[in-house]
Amino acid sequence: MTTGKGMMDVSGKNVTVRKAKAAGRIELGEEAFDAVKQGSCIKGNVLETAKIAAIQAVKSTPAMIPMCHPILIEAIDVDFVLDERGKSVQMSVTVKSSGKTGVEMEALTGVAAACLTIYDMLKYMGREMTIGQIELIEKTGGKSGDWKRQD
């Protein structure tokens, strides 16, 4: 078995503005959904805490994902949508940077951390919650250009 050399050499790449958006969702069930909606979680404000977790995760991605380059993060947007019908929270994390490598992993890591934080804050209500559909929605910049998920 042959293994790779390690971290990608980006020294020859041009600095460009790069942006990536990832999304995901957590299905909560009725009781946990109502706690988020009404702000009655005993641990505090679920969405504000999940937003902070997403931001921290984006900035910490190279510490968690071994082959990710440390990059300068210029902007992070975290958005949540409560889905009443599905008793779920949908979220997106958009990350922007000017650099030599993309920010897809940072956006995906932010979404995962937000989902896990919501789960952690609400698990006392039951552990039936389901995290899923974490996916890259779009990315811009870099040598490979722009990409957008086609649904």
Protein Blocks (a to p, Z undefined) as FASTA:
>chain_A
ZZdfbjadfklpccddddddddddddebjmlmmmmmnopafnbcfklmmmmmmmmmmmmm
mmmmmklccdddfbdcddddddfklopaddddddddddfbdcklmmmmmmmmmmmmmmmm
mmmnopkbccehiacfbdeedjklpadddZZ
